[in-house]
Amino acid sequence: MRGGGLLLSVTRRLSRHFATDSASLKKTPLFDFHVANGGKMVPFAGWSMPIQYADSIMDSTLNCRAQGSLFDVSHMCGLSLKGRDAVSFLETLVIADVAGLKPGTGSLTVFTNENGGAIDDSVVTKVTDDHIYLVVNAGCRDKDLAHIGAHMESFKKKGGDVTWHIHDERSLLALQGPLAAPTLQLLTKDDLSKMYFGEFKMLDINGSACYLTRTGYTGEDGFEISVPAENAVDLAKAILEKSEGKVRLTGLGARDSLRLEAGLCLYGHDMEQHITPVEAGLSWAIGKRRRAEGGFLGAQVILKQLEEGPKIRRVGFFSQGPPPRSHSEITDTGGEKIGEVTSGGFSPCLKKNIAMGYVTSGLHKPGTEAKILVRGKPYDAVVTKMPFVPTKYYKPPK
């Protein structure tokens, strides 16, 4: 597939998040920096964001895996919960065992509704026993903040001690790929070799007080850097300069290809309000204590699914023919509908079609043959394990 075809595929996949009124779009502190560096700006979740730069989406994806990428993800919403009851409050809303996290560590989690469906996914970090830092998706910001705020008000009326702060004064950069750590190490005195996947530190980077989390959305080793908004451009410039041009500015297009190759969910496609964490393949994120005690919204539904098994499951596919796209129908080899694609496209790294979607339980096992309909025509597909491209998270030696 040529780069233009991949751009079209990614644009279609992200189009649900596009806004139409360009005059009302918000801009990150790096907007002018993006434009000056050739960023192709598109509306996304109410923001003007770069979908790509001079490089094609295919080249940007490959460069992230081989060398490194720098993404502006300042459209996402960082917030802190503080107070002696911050942990117990958050545990009423998410599936994670937040209390069980060691200070300075975090985990992927899911905000659930009363039916067990996903309101949003988030990375939650326990900074200290009375300070939680989390980042929620840009497209879910308004509903997430309304949801958290309403429950917080009720919690506080019952005597709970919790407050929150939304970090609109900060920007968020994601530095991903093999050169992420060696490049960032040149800008801080802290020893990053002792900081592992999922860990969090407050430290000085390039002269700015930053929140650093070793995490990302690409499957590669890397970091998300929360930096004071007024220092964001200087930090971006320093990272690019220290990498000697090997780390490149990268847009939403390659970010989507990278996360799909890593088998990671895009909220609004692979995870929605009617999909539970169990159906989405995120049962591992429900801690042992949470399984025993429940105590989060929708726990009754989710714990029953853990015991009996869900009726549908998220799976990965390799497929023939044109790349599958969201809402492509999945059938068994006899033509009976068994599910639907939620994300799909051409993999720049594997040079073939990949997709994820939901199928009836029992037809979810790797090696199961199926058909995926593209423009009404069925093409051969086979269920495969995810991630499609092996992850390279930096973990402690065993």
C-alpha positions as a Markdown table, in Angstrom:
| # | Residue | x | y | z |
|---|---|---|---|---|
| 1 | Met | 0.0 | 0.0 | 0.0 |
| 2 | Arg | 1.3 | 3.4 | -0.9 |
| 3 | Gly | 1.7 | 6.1 | 1.8 |
| 4 | Gly | -1.3 | 7.9 | 0.5 |
| 5 | Gly | -3.5 | 4.9 | 0.9 |
| 6 | Leu | -2.4 | 4.4 | 4.5 |
| 7 | Leu | -3.1 | 8.1 | 5.2 |
| 8 | Leu | -6.7 | 7.6 | 3.8 |
| 9 | Ser | -7.1 | 4.5 | 6.0 |
| 10 | Val | -5.9 | 6.2 | 9.1 |
| 11 | Thr | -7.9 | 9.4 | 8.4 |
| 12 | Arg | -11.1 | 7.3 | 8.1 |
| 13 | Arg | -10.3 | 5.5 | 11.4 |
| 14 | Leu | -9.7 | 8.8 | 13.2 |
| 15 | Ser | -12.6 | 10.7 | 11.5 |
| 16 | Arg | -15.0 | 10.0 | 14.3 |
| 17 | His | -12.9 | 12.3 | 16.5 |
| 18 | Phe | -12.7 | 15.1 | 13.9 |
| 19 | Ala | -14.5 | 18.4 | 14.6 |
| 20 | Thr | -16.0 | 20.4 | 11.7 |
| 21 | Asp | -15.9 | 24.0 | 13.0 |
| 22 | Ser | -12.2 | 24.9 | 12.6 |
| 23 | Ala | -12.8 | 28.3 | 14.2 |
| 24 | Ser | -13.6 | 26.7 | 17.5 |
| 25 | Leu | -10.6 | 24.4 | 17.6 |
| 26 | Lys | -8.3 | 24.5 | 20.5 |
| 27 | Lys | -4.5 | 24.7 | 20.0 |
| 28 | Thr | -1.8 | 23.2 | 22.0 |
| 29 | Pro | 1.3 | 25.3 | 23.0 |
| 30 | Leu | 3.2 | 23.6 | 20.2 |
| 31 | Phe | 0.7 | 24.6 | 17.4 |
| 32 | Asp | 3.0 | 27.2 | 15.8 |
| 33 | Phe | 6.0 | 24.8 | 16.2 |
| 34 | His | 4.0 | 22.1 | 14.3 |
| 35 | Val | 3.2 | 24.4 | 11.5 |
| 36 | Ala | 6.7 | 25.7 | 11.2 |
| 37 | Asn | 7.9 | 22.1 | 10.9 |
| 38 | Gly | 5.5 | 21.2 | 8.2 |
| 39 | Gly | 2.8 | 19.6 | 10.3 |
| 40 | Lys | -0.4 | 18.9 | 8.4 |
| 41 | Met | -3.0 | 20.1 | 10.9 |
| 42 | Val | -6.4 | 18.4 | 11.2 |
| 43 | Pro | -9.3 | 18.8 | 13.7 |
| 44 | Phe | -9.2 | 16.0 | 16.3 |
| 45 | Ala | -11.4 | 15.8 | 19.4 |
| 46 | Gly | -11.9 | 19.6 | 19.3 |
| 47 | Trp | -8.2 | 20.4 | 18.8 |
| 48 | Ser | -6.0 | 21.3 | 15.8 |
| 49 | Met | -3.4 | 18.5 | 15.7 |
| 50 | Pro | -0.8 | 17.3 | 13.3 |
| 51 | Ile | -1.8 | 14.1 | 11.5 |
| 52 | Gln | 1.7 | 13.9 | 9.8 |
| 53 | Tyr | 4.7 | 16.0 | 8.8 |
| 54 | Ala | 6.9 | 15.7 | 5.7 |
| 55 | Asp | 7.4 | 12.0 | 6.2 |
| 56 | Ser | 4.7 | 9.6 | 5.1 |
| 57 | Ile | 2.7 | 7.8 | 7.8 |
| 58 | Met | 4.5 | 4.6 | 6.8 |
| 59 | Asp | 8.0 | 6.1 | 7.1 |
| 60 | Ser | 7.1 | 7.7 | 10.4 |
| 61 | Thr | 5.8 | 4.4 | 11.8 |
| 62 | Leu | 9.0 | 2.6 | 10.7 |
| 63 | Asn | 11.2 | 5.4 | 12.1 |
| 64 | Cys | 9.6 | 5.2 | 15.5 |
| 65 | Arg | 10.3 | 1.4 | 15.6 |
| 66 | Ala | 13.9 | 1.8 | 14.3 |
| 67 | Gln | 14.9 | 5.1 | 16.0 |
| 68 | Gly | 12.3 | 7.3 | 17.7 |
| 69 | Ser | 9.3 | 9.6 | 17.5 |
| 70 | Leu | 8.2 | 12.7 | 19.4 |
| 71 | Phe | 4.5 | 13.3 | 19.7 |
| 72 | Asp | 2.5 | 16.2 | 21.0 |
| 73 | Val | -0.3 | 14.7 | 23.1 |
| 74 | Ser | -1.1 | 17.9 | 25.0 |
| 75 | His | -4.7 | 17.5 | 23.9 |
| 76 | Met | -5.1 | 14.7 | 26.4 |
| 77 | Cys | -6.2 | 15.7 | 29.9 |
| 78 | Gly | -3.9 | 15.2 | 32.9 |
| 79 | Leu | -5.3 | 15.6 | 36.4 |
| 80 | Ser | -4.4 | 15.0 | 40.0 |
| 81 | Leu | -6.5 | 13.7 | 42.9 |
| 82 | Lys | -5.3 | 14.5 | 46.3 |
| 83 | Gly | -6.4 | 13.8 | 49.9 |
| 84 | Arg | -6.3 | 11.0 | 52.4 |
| 85 | Asp | -9.3 | 9.3 | 50.6 |
| 86 | Ala | -8.1 | 9.9 | 47.0 |
| 87 | Val | -7.3 | 6.2 | 46.5 |
| 88 | Ser | -10.6 | 4.9 | 47.9 |
| 89 | Phe | -12.5 | 7.4 | 45.9 |
| 90 | Leu | -10.9 | 6.5 | 42.6 |
| 91 | Glu | -11.4 | 2.8 | 43.3 |
| 92 | Thr | -15.2 | 3.4 | 43.2 |
| 93 | Leu | -14.8 | 4.4 | 39.6 |
| 94 | Val | -12.0 | 2.2 | 38.1 |
| 95 | Ile | -11.2 | -1.5 | 38.0 |
| 96 | Ala | -7.5 | -1.1 | 39.1 |
| 97 | Asp | -6.2 | -2.1 | 42.5 |
| 98 | Val | -4.9 | 1.5 | 43.1 |
| 99 | Ala | -4.3 | 0.8 | 46.8 |
| 100 | Gly | -2.0 | -2.0 | 45.8 |
| 101 | Leu | 0.2 | 0.1 | 43.6 |
| 102 | Lys | 3.5 | 1.1 | 45.1 |
| 103 | Pro | 4.2 | 4.9 | 45.2 |
| 104 | Gly | 5.8 | 5.9 | 41.9 |
| 105 | Thr | 4.1 | 3.2 | 39.9 |
| 106 | Gly | 1.0 | 3.1 | 37.7 |
| 107 | Ser | -1.2 | 0.9 | 35.5 |
| 108 | Leu | -3.7 | 1.0 | 32.7 |
| 109 | Thr | -7.2 | 1.1 | 34.0 |
| 110 | Val | -10.8 | 1.6 | 32.8 |
| 111 | Phe | -13.5 | 3.9 | 34.1 |
| 112 | Thr | -16.7 | 1.8 | 34.1 |
| 113 | Asn | -20.4 | 2.6 | 34.1 |
| 114 | Glu | -23.2 | 0.9 | 36.0 |
| 115 | Asn | -23.5 | -1.7 | 33.3 |
| 116 | Gly | -19.8 | -2.5 | 33.4 |
| 117 | Gly | -19.2 | -0.7 | 30.1 |
| 118 | Ala | -16.1 | 1.4 | 29.5 |
| 119 | Ile | -16.5 | 5.2 | 29.9 |
| 120 | Asp | -12.8 | 5.6 | 29.1 |
| 121 | Asp | -9.4 | 4.0 | 29.6 |
| 122 | Ser | -6.6 | 5.8 | 31.4 |
| 123 | Val | -3.2 | 5.4 | 32.9 |
| 124 | Val | -3.4 | 5.9 | 36.6 |
| 125 | Thr | -0.3 | 6.5 | 38.7 |
| 126 | Lys | 0.0 | 6.5 | 42.5 |
| 127 | Val | 2.5 | 9.4 | 43.1 |
| 128 | Thr | 2.1 | 9.0 | 46.9 |
| 129 | Asp | -0.6 | 7.4 | 49.1 |
| 130 | Asp | -2.6 | 10.7 | 49.0 |
| 131 | His | -1.8 | 11.9 | 45.4 |
| 132 | Ile | -3.0 | 10.1 | 42.2 |
| 133 | Tyr | -2.1 | 11.4 | 38.8 |
| 134 | Leu | -4.0 | 10.2 | 35.7 |
| 135 | Val | -4.4 | 11.1 | 32.0 |
| 136 | Val | -7.7 | 10.7 | 30.2 |
| 137 | Asn | -8.4 | 10.8 | 26.5 |
| 138 | Ala | -9.1 | 14.2 | 24.8 |
| 139 | Gly | -12.3 | 13.0 | 23.2 |
| 140 | Cys | -13.6 | 11.8 | 26.6 |
| 141 | Arg | -12.5 | 14.8 | 28.6 |
| 142 | Asp | -15.9 | 16.5 | 29.1 |
| 143 | Lys | -17.8 | 13.4 | 30.0 |
| 144 | Asp | -14.9 | 12.0 | 32.2 |
| 145 | Leu | -14.6 | 15.2 | 34.2 |
| 146 | Ala | -18.4 | 15.4 | 34.6 |
| 147 | His | -18.5 | 11.8 | 35.7 |
| 148 | Ile | -15.6 | 12.2 | 38.2 |
| 149 | Gly | -16.9 | 15.5 | 39.4 |
| 150 | Ala | -20.4 | 14.3 | 40.1 |
| 151 | His | -19.2 | 11.3 | 42.0 |
| 152 | Met | -16.6 | 13.4 | 43.9 |
| 153 | Glu | -19.3 | 15.8 | 45.1 |
| 154 | Ser | -21.3 | 12.9 | 46.4 |
| 155 | Phe | -18.3 | 11.3 | 48.0 |
| 156 | Lys | -17.3 | 14.5 | 49.8 |
| 157 | Lys | -20.8 | 15.0 | 51.1 |
| 158 | Lys | -20.3 | 11.7 | 52.9 |
| 159 | Gly | -17.2 | 13.0 | 54.6 |
| 160 | Gly | -14.6 | 11.8 | 52.0 |
| 161 | Asp | -11.3 | 13.8 | 51.8 |
| 162 | Val | -10.5 | 14.3 | 48.1 |
| 163 | Thr | -9.8 | 17.3 | 45.9 |
| 164 | Trp | -8.7 | 17.5 | 42.3 |
| 165 | His | -6.7 | 19.7 | 40.0 |
| 166 | Ile | -6.9 | 19.6 | 36.2 |
| 167 | His | -3.4 | 20.2 | 34.7 |
| 168 | Asp | -4.3 | 22.7 | 32.0 |
| 169 | Glu | -1.1 | 24.6 | 32.8 |
| 170 | Arg | 1.0 | 21.7 | 31.6 |
| 171 | Ser | 1.7 | 20.2 | 28.1 |
| 172 | Leu | 2.2 | 16.5 | 27.4 |
| 173 | Leu | 4.9 | 15.1 | 25.1 |
| 174 | Ala | 5.4 | 11.4 | 24.2 |
| 175 | Leu | 8.9 | 10.3 | 23.3 |
| 176 | Gln | 8.9 | 6.7 | 21.9 |
| 177 | Gly | 11.3 | 4.3 | 20.4 |
| 178 | Pro | 14.8 | 2.8 | 20.9 |
| 179 | Leu | 16.4 | 6.2 | 21.1 |
| 180 | Ala | 13.9 | 7.6 | 23.7 |
| 181 | Ala | 15.9 | 6.7 | 26.8 |
| 182 | Pro | 19.4 | 7.6 | 25.5 |
| 183 | Thr | 18.1 | 10.9 | 24.1 |
| 184 | Leu | 16.2 | 11.9 | 27.2 |
| 185 | Gln | 19.1 | 10.9 | 29.4 |
| 186 | Leu | 21.1 | 13.7 | 27.9 |
| 187 | Leu | 18.6 | 16.2 | 29.3 |
| 188 | Thr | 18.3 | 15.0 | 32.9 |
| 189 | Lys | 20.7 | 14.1 | 35.8 |
| 190 | Asp | 18.4 | 11.3 | 37.0 |
| 191 | Asp | 19.4 | 7.8 | 36.0 |
| 192 | Leu | 16.7 | 6.6 | 33.6 |
| 193 | Ser | 18.2 | 3.1 | 33.5 |
| 194 | Lys | 16.7 | 2.5 | 37.0 |
| 195 | Met | 13.2 | 3.6 | 35.9 |
| 196 | Tyr | 11.1 | 0.8 | 34.5 |
| 197 | Phe | 7.9 | 0.5 | 32.5 |
| 198 | Gly | 4.9 | 1.9 | 34.4 |
| 199 | Glu | 7.0 | 3.9 | 36.8 |
| 200 | Phe | 6.7 | 7.6 | 37.5 |
| 201 | Lys | 9.0 | 10.4 | 38.8 |
| 202 | Met | 9.0 | 14.1 | 39.3 |
| 203 | Leu | 12.3 | 15.4 | 38.0 |
| 204 | Asp | 14.1 | 18.2 | 36.2 |
| 205 | Ile | 14.3 | 17.8 | 32.4 |
| 206 | Asn | 16.0 | 20.5 | 30.4 |
| 207 | Gly | 15.6 | 22.8 | 33.3 |
| 208 | Ser | 11.9 | 22.3 | 33.8 |
| 209 | Ala | 10.0 | 20.6 | 36.6 |
| 210 | Cys | 8.4 | 17.6 | 34.8 |
| 211 | Tyr | 6.3 | 14.6 | 35.6 |
| 212 | Leu | 7.8 | 11.6 | 33.8 |
| 213 | Thr | 6.0 | 8.3 | 33.2 |
| 214 | Arg | 7.7 | 5.4 | 31.4 |
| 215 | Thr | 4.8 | 4.4 | 29.2 |
| 216 | Gly | 3.3 | 5.1 | 25.8 |
| 217 | Tyr | 0.9 | 4.1 | 23.1 |
| 218 | Thr | 3.2 | 2.5 | 20.5 |
| 219 | Gly | 4.4 | -0.8 | 22.0 |
| 220 | Glu | 7.9 | 0.7 | 22.1 |
| 221 | Asp | 10.0 | 1.7 | 25.1 |
| 222 | Gly | 9.4 | 5.4 | 25.9 |
| 223 | Phe | 8.1 | 8.1 | 28.1 |
| 224 | Glu | 5.2 | 10.6 | 28.5 |
| 225 | Ile | 6.5 | 13.9 | 29.8 |
| 226 | Ser | 4.2 | 16.4 | 31.5 |
| 227 | Val | 6.0 | 19.8 | 31.2 |
| 228 | Pro | 4.9 | 23.3 | 32.1 |
| 229 | Ala | 3.2 | 24.7 | 29.0 |
| 230 | Glu | 5.6 | 27.6 | 28.7 |
| 231 | Asn | 8.6 | 25.2 | 28.4 |
| 232 | Ala | 7.1 | 22.7 | 26.0 |
| 233 | Val | 8.5 | 24.1 | 22.8 |
| 234 | Asp | 12.0 | 24.4 | 24.3 |
| 235 | Leu | 11.8 | 20.8 | 25.5 |
| 236 | Ala | 10.6 | 19.5 | 22.1 |
| 237 | Lys | 13.5 | 21.4 | 20.3 |
| 238 | Ala | 16.0 | 20.0 | 22.8 |
| 239 | Ile | 14.9 | 16.4 | 22.3 |
| 240 | Leu | 15.1 | 16.7 | 18.5 |
| 241 | Glu | 18.5 | 18.4 | 18.7 |
| 242 | Lys | 20.0 | 15.8 | 21.2 |
| 243 | Ser | 18.9 | 13.0 | 18.9 |
| 244 | Glu | 20.8 | 14.5 | 16.0 |
| 245 | Gly | 17.7 | 14.3 | 13.8 |
| 246 | Lys | 17.1 | 10.6 | 14.4 |
| 247 | Val | 14.0 | 11.2 | 16.6 |
| 248 | Arg | 11.4 | 12.9 | 14.4 |
| 249 | Leu | 8.3 | 14.8 | 15.0 |
| 250 | Thr | 5.4 | 12.4 | 14.4 |
| 251 | Gly | 1.7 | 12.9 | 14.0 |
| 252 | Leu | -1.6 | 11.2 | 14.9 |
| 253 | Gly | -1.5 | 9.1 | 11.7 |
| 254 | Ala | 1.6 | 7.1 | 12.7 |
| 255 | Arg | 0.5 | 7.1 | 16.3 |
| 256 | Asp | -2.6 | 5.2 | 15.2 |
| 257 | Ser | -0.7 | 2.7 | 13.1 |
| 258 | Leu | 1.8 | 2.1 | 15.9 |
| 259 | Arg | -0.9 | 1.5 | 18.5 |
| 260 | Leu | -2.8 | -0.8 | 16.2 |
| 261 | Glu | 0.4 | -2.9 | 15.5 |
| 262 | Ala | 0.8 | -3.0 | 19.3 |
| 263 | Gly | -2.8 | -4.3 | 19.7 |
| 264 | Leu | -3.9 | -1.3 | 21.8 |
| 265 | Cys | -7.4 | 0.0 | 22.0 |
| 266 | Leu | -8.6 | 3.3 | 20.5 |
| 267 | Tyr | -11.5 | 4.5 | 22.6 |
| 268 | Gly | -14.6 | 5.1 | 20.5 |
| 269 | His | -13.6 | 2.2 | 18.3 |
| 270 | Asp | -12.2 | -0.8 | 20.1 |
| 271 | Met | -13.7 | 0.2 | 23.5 |
| 272 | Glu | -17.0 | 1.9 | 24.1 |
| 273 | Gln | -19.7 | 2.4 | 26.7 |
| 274 | His | -21.3 | -0.9 | 25.9 |
| 275 | Ile | -18.1 | -2.9 | 25.9 |
| 276 | Thr | -16.8 | -4.3 | 29.2 |
| 277 | Pro | -13.1 | -4.6 | 30.1 |
| 278 | Val | -13.5 | -8.4 | 30.1 |
| 279 | Glu | -14.8 | -8.4 | 26.5 |
| 280 | Ala | -12.0 | -6.0 | 25.5 |
| 281 | Gly | -9.4 | -8.5 | 26.7 |
| 282 | Leu | -8.4 | -6.3 | 29.7 |
| 283 | Ser | -9.2 | -8.7 | 32.5 |
| 284 | Trp | -5.6 | -8.6 | 33.5 |
| 285 | Ala | -6.1 | -5.0 | 34.6 |
| 286 | Ile | -8.7 | -6.1 | 37.3 |
| 287 | Gly | -6.6 | -6.7 | 40.4 |
| 288 | Lys | -7.1 | -9.8 | 42.6 |
| 289 | Arg | -8.5 | -7.8 | 45.4 |
| 290 | Arg | -10.9 | -6.0 | 43.1 |
| 291 | Arg | -12.2 | -9.3 | 41.9 |
| 292 | Ala | -12.8 | -10.5 | 45.4 |
| 293 | Glu | -14.3 | -7.2 | 46.7 |
| 294 | Gly | -15.8 | -5.5 | 43.7 |
| 295 | Gly | -16.7 | -1.9 | 44.8 |
| 296 | Phe | -16.5 | -0.3 | 41.4 |
| 297 | Leu | -19.4 | 0.7 | 39.1 |
| 298 | Gly | -20.7 | -2.3 | 37.1 |
| 299 | Ala | -18.8 | -4.8 | 39.3 |
| 300 | Gln | -21.7 | -7.2 | 39.3 |
| 301 | Val | -21.7 | -7.5 | 35.5 |
| 302 | Ile | -17.9 | -7.7 | 35.2 |
| 303 | Leu | -17.3 | -10.2 | 38.0 |
| 304 | Lys | -20.0 | -12.4 | 36.5 |
| 305 | Gln | -18.2 | -12.3 | 33.1 |
| 306 | Leu | -14.9 | -13.2 | 34.8 |
| 307 | Glu | -16.6 | -16.2 | 36.3 |
| 308 | Glu | -18.7 | -17.4 | 33.3 |
| 309 | Gly | -16.9 | -15.9 | 30.4 |
| 310 | Pro | -18.0 | -13.0 | 28.1 |
| 311 | Lys | -20.3 | -13.6 | 25.1 |
| 312 | Ile | -18.0 | -11.7 | 22.8 |
| 313 | Arg | -14.2 | -11.1 | 22.8 |
| 314 | Arg | -11.8 | -8.7 | 21.2 |
| 315 | Val | -9.4 | -10.5 | 18.8 |
| 316 | Gly | -6.8 | -9.7 | 16.2 |
| 317 | Phe | -6.8 | -10.7 | 12.5 |
| 318 | Phe | -4.6 | -11.0 | 9.5 |
| 319 | Ser | -6.6 | -10.6 | 6.3 |
| 320 | Gln | -6.3 | -10.7 | 2.6 |
| 321 | Gly | -7.5 | -8.2 | 0.0 |
| 322 | Pro | -8.1 | -4.5 | 0.8 |
| 323 | Pro | -7.4 | -3.4 | 4.4 |
| 324 | Pro | -10.4 | -3.9 | 6.6 |
| 325 | Arg | -11.9 | -0.8 | 8.3 |
| 326 | Ser | -14.2 | -0.1 | 11.2 |
| 327 | His | -17.6 | -1.7 | 11.0 |
| 328 | Ser | -16.5 | -4.3 | 8.4 |
| 329 | Glu | -18.6 | -7.4 | 9.0 |
| 330 | Ile | -16.8 | -10.6 | 10.1 |
| 331 | Thr | -18.4 | -13.9 | 9.2 |
| 332 | Asp | -17.5 | -17.5 | 9.6 |
| 333 | Thr | -16.3 | -19.5 | 6.6 |
| 334 | Gly | -20.0 | -20.3 | 5.9 |
| 335 | Gly | -21.0 | -16.7 | 5.7 |
| 336 | Glu | -22.7 | -16.4 | 9.1 |
| 337 | Lys | -22.0 | -13.1 | 10.8 |
| 338 | Ile | -19.9 | -13.6 | 13.9 |
| 339 | Gly | -18.7 | -10.1 | 14.7 |
| 340 | Glu | -17.4 | -6.7 | 13.4 |
| 341 | Val | -14.1 | -5.0 | 12.9 |
| 342 | Thr | -13.4 | -2.1 | 15.2 |
| 343 | Ser | -9.9 | -1.0 | 13.8 |
| 344 | Gly | -8.1 | -2.2 | 10.7 |
| 345 | Gly | -5.4 | -1.1 | 8.3 |
| 346 | Phe | -2.2 | -1.9 | 6.5 |
| 347 | Ser | 0.7 | -2.6 | 8.9 |
| 348 | Pro | 3.8 | -0.6 | 7.8 |
| 349 | Cys | 6.1 | -3.0 | 9.8 |
| 350 | Leu | 4.6 | -6.3 | 8.8 |
| 351 | Lys | 3.7 | -5.2 | 5.3 |
| 352 | Lys | 0.2 | -6.9 | 5.5 |
| 353 | Asn | -3.3 | -6.2 | 6.7 |
| 354 | Ile | -4.1 | -6.3 | 10.4 |
| 355 | Ala | -7.3 | -5.7 | 12.2 |
| 356 | Met | -9.0 | -6.1 | 15.6 |
| 357 | Gly | -12.6 | -6.6 | 16.3 |
| 358 | Tyr | -15.2 | -8.5 | 18.4 |
| 359 | Val | -16.4 | -12.0 | 17.6 |
| 360 | Thr | -18.6 | -14.5 | 19.3 |
| 361 | Ser | -16.8 | -16.4 | 22.1 |
| 362 | Gly | -15.7 | -19.8 | 20.9 |
| 363 | Leu | -14.6 | -18.4 | 17.6 |
| 364 | His | -11.9 | -16.3 | 19.2 |
| 365 | Lys | -9.0 | -18.7 | 19.3 |
| 366 | Pro | -5.9 | -18.1 | 17.2 |
| 367 | Gly | -5.9 | -20.0 | 14.0 |
| 368 | Thr | -9.7 | -19.7 | 13.6 |
| 369 | Glu | -10.5 | -19.0 | 9.9 |
| 370 | Ala | -13.1 | -16.3 | 9.0 |
| 371 | Lys | -14.1 | -13.9 | 6.3 |
| 372 | Ile | -14.0 | -10.1 | 6.5 |
| 373 | Leu | -16.3 | -8.1 | 4.2 |
| 374 | Val | -14.8 | -5.1 | 2.5 |
| 375 | Arg | -17.1 | -3.1 | 0.2 |
| 376 | Gly | -19.5 | -6.1 | 0.4 |
| 377 | Lys | -16.9 | -8.7 | -0.8 |
| 378 | Pro | -15.6 | -11.4 | 1.6 |
| 379 | Tyr | -11.9 | -11.8 | 2.0 |
| 380 | Asp | -10.0 | -14.6 | 3.9 |
| 381 | Ala | -9.0 | -13.8 | 7.4 |
| 382 | Val | -7.5 | -15.7 | 10.4 |
| 383 | Val | -7.6 | -14.9 | 14.1 |
| 384 | Thr | -4.2 | -14.2 | 15.4 |
| 385 | Lys | -2.6 | -13.3 | 18.8 |
| 386 | Met | -1.9 | -9.7 | 19.7 |
| 387 | Pro | 0.2 | -7.6 | 19.8 |
| 388 | Phe | 0.9 | -8.0 | 16.0 |
| 389 | Val | 4.4 | -6.5 | 16.5 |
| 390 | Pro | 6.2 | -7.6 | 19.7 |
| 391 | Thr | 6.3 | -4.9 | 22.4 |
| 392 | Lys | 9.6 | -3.6 | 23.7 |
| 393 | Tyr | 8.7 | -2.2 | 27.1 |
| 394 | Tyr | 11.7 | -1.6 | 29.5 |
| 395 | Lys | 11.2 | -4.0 | 32.4 |
| 396 | Pro | 13.4 | -5.1 | 35.3 |
| 397 | Pro | 15.7 | -8.1 | 34.7 |
| 398 | Lys | 14.1 | -11.3 | 35.9 |
